[in-house]
Amino acid sequence: SLNVSTCTSLSALNCYSNSGLATLTISGLTSLTGLACHACALTTLDVSGCTALISVSAASNASMTTLNAGGCTALTTLNFGTNPLTTLDVHASGMVTFNIGNCVTLLTVNAYSCLSLTSIGFLSTLPMSLQTLDVHDSTALIELRMTAFGQWHYTSIQTIDAHGCTGMSGIIAVDCGNTLVSVNTTGCILLSGVELEG
């Protein structure tokens, strides 16, 4: 394990390719701008509150199920590769775009209040497990297009919360199975097209 939570002046941390590193404690380090922790044995990663953090490289952690980057307002690059995440939290972060299309184990994505977020990459070649997508109050988000390569694979989706996404023009979730029970578009004043088919 590695605990640097009291190193308040730390600006960069490179601890990648440590196959025995299972625990990393860094949340709240407001001077940290870069983190490279790929190819370790981390099961969770919490960088929440690292307000200066720009880049995170966390791919190839074969047991990582949870990644929390909430409140990382400067974050622009987040690489989690094909880690077996079940929960991804990037709420109130500075992300402009990110891709979840390769993360087939992902159940929950919290990307609400991301004021710079314009798109989420959903393109997948495999069946997806995603059940809950929360993007509310991400005012720059233009469209949600939940697609797969060659066919549609988001057959587990249950809830889409897009309320307050004032810049959103469309939501497309076709052939998403019979699991979708709730779509909240309250306050989406530019919404001109919604395509939801089971």
ChimeraX attribute file (.defattr): number of C-alpha atoms within 10 A of each C-alpha:
attribute: neighborCount
match mode: 1-to-1
recipient: residues
	/A:1	9
	/A:2	11
	/A:3	11
	/A:4	13
	/A:5	13
	/A:6	12
	/A:7	13
	/A:8	13
	/A:9	10
	/A:10	16
	/A:11	15
	/A:12	14
	/A:13	15
	/A:14	11
	/A:15	15
	/A:16	19
	/A:17	15
	/A:18	13
	/A:19	12
	/A:20	11
	/A:21	18
	/A:22	17
	/A:23	15
	/A:24	20
	/A:25	16
	/A:26	24
	/A:27	20
	/A:28	19
	/A:29	23
	/A:30	19
	/A:31	16
	/A:32	23
	/A:33	19
	/A:34	20
	/A:35	21
	/A:36	18
	/A:37	23
	/A:38	23
	/A:39	19
	/A:40	23
	/A:41	21
	/A:42	24
	/A:43	19
	/A:44	19
	/A:45	22
	/A:46	17
	/A:47	24
	/A:48	24
	/A:49	19
	/A:50	25
	/A:51	23
	/A:52	19
	/A:53	28
	/A:54	20
	/A:55	18
	/A:56	21
	/A:57	18
	/A:58	23
	/A:59	19
	/A:60	21
	/A:61	27
	/A:62	17
	/A:63	15
	/A:64	23
	/A:65	18
	/A:66	20
	/A:67	21
	/A:68	19
	/A:69	29
	/A:70	25
	/A:71	23
	/A:72	25
	/A:73	23
	/A:74	17
	/A:75	24
	/A:76	18
	/A:77	17
	/A:78	19
	/A:79	16
	/A:80	22
	/A:81	19
	/A:82	18
	/A:83	23
	/A:84	20
	/A:85	25
	/A:86	18
	/A:87	20
	/A:88	22
	/A:89	20
	/A:90	27
	/A:91	26
	/A:92	24
	/A:93	28
	/A:94	24
	/A:95	25
	/A:96	17
	/A:97	16
	/A:98	17
	/A:99	16
	/A:100	20
	/A:101	22
	/A:102	20
	/A:103	22
	/A:104	21
	/A:105	17
	/A:106	22
	/A:107	18
	/A:108	20
	/A:109	21
	/A:110	21
	/A:111	25
	/A:112	25
	/A:113	23
	/A:114	27
	/A:115	20
	/A:116	18
	/A:117	23
	/A:118	19
	/A:119	17
	/A:120	21
	/A:121	15
	/A:122	21
	/A:123	18
	/A:124	22
	/A:125	16
	/A:126	17
	/A:127	18
	/A:128	23
	/A:129	18
	/A:130	23
	/A:131	18
	/A:132	20
	/A:133	20
	/A:134	21
	/A:135	25
	/A:136	25
	/A:137	23
	/A:138	25
	/A:139	22
	/A:140	18
	/A:141	25
	/A:142	20
	/A:143	19
	/A:144	21
	/A:145	17
	/A:146	21
	/A:147	21
	/A:148	17
	/A:149	12
	/A:150	10
	/A:151	13
	/A:152	20
	/A:153	26
	/A:154	25
	/A:155	20
	/A:156	18
	/A:157	24
	/A:158	18
	/A:159	18
	/A:160	22
	/A:161	19
	/A:162	26
	/A:163	21
	/A:164	20
	/A:165	27
	/A:166	21
	/A:167	19
	/A:168	25
	/A:169	17
	/A:170	17
	/A:171	21
	/A:172	16
	/A:173	22
	/A:174	19
	/A:175	17
	/A:176	20
	/A:177	17
	/A:178	12
	/A:179	14
	/A:180	19
	/A:181	9
	/A:182	12
	/A:183	16
	/A:184	14
	/A:185	19
	/A:186	14
	/A:187	16
	/A:188	20
	/A:189	14
	/A:190	13
	/A:191	18
	/A:192	10
	/A:193	12
	/A:194	15
	/A:195	11
	/A:196	14
	/A:197	12
	/A:198	11
